[in-house]
Amino acid sequence: MLGEHHHLATEFPEYKEQIHKLKADDAHFSKLHDEYNALDDEIYRIEEGIETTADDYLETLKKKRLALKDELLTIIKQA
């Protein structure tokens, strides 16, 4: 949806504790989580009209966010 943040703990509430633990204990997960949040923030600003950009750039950001979310979820499920 437009104008919403997609934080991992909100997207996957059943893994909230694992996400918190992995952010503290796994440097790779923490780095990916930070990248995911930065992308999510940028997408939010574009969708809210705070920043403007080409539609194809926004779509590229969304695809990157989805790929990161998939990678993070894989790590979460393996933990």
N, C-alpha and C positions, 0 to 999 in steps of 0.2 A: 504494500500500500504506500501511497505517497505520503511524505511528511512524517514517517514513523522511523524511530530507531529500531534496529534489529540486533540488540545485544544478545549474546549467546545465552546468558542466564534466562532471558525472556523467551528466546526461541526454544530452548531446551530446559525447562524448569526442573525436569526430573534429573538432570545432571548438574544442578547448581553447585552442590558440594564438590563434585569431581573437578568442575571448572575452577573453583576457588583453590583447591589443592594443587592442581596442575599449574596454575598461574604462579603459585608460590614456589613449587618444587622443580618445575621443568622449564629451563631457559628457552628451549626451542618453542614450546607451546606458548610461553609468555610473549615471545617475539611475534609469533603468528597472530596471537590474540590482539596485540597492540596494532599490528598491520590491519587486521579485520576492523577494529574499532575506528582507526583513522579513515579507512575507506567508507565505513558506514557514516561517519560524521560528514565526509565530503559529499556523499550522495544525498544526505539529509539537507545540507545547505543548498545544493543545486535544486532539489525538488521543492524546497520552500521558497526559491527565488532569491535567496541571499547571494548566491553566485550564479552566473550564467555560463553556459557552455553549449557545445554542439550536442545534439541528441546521440550521435554515435559514440562520443566520449563518455556520456552517462551510461550508455549500454555496456561499454567496455568495463567501466568501474563496477557495474552490477555483476558482470560475469566474473570479475576478479574476486568480488566479495563472496559470491556463491562458491567458487573454487576453494577459497580459504575456509569457508564454513564447512564444506565437505571434508577438507583435510583436518580441521579441528575436531569435527565430530568423530572421525576415524580414530584420532588420538584419544579422545575422551572414552570411546567405547572399549579401547584396548587397555585403558588404565584400570 
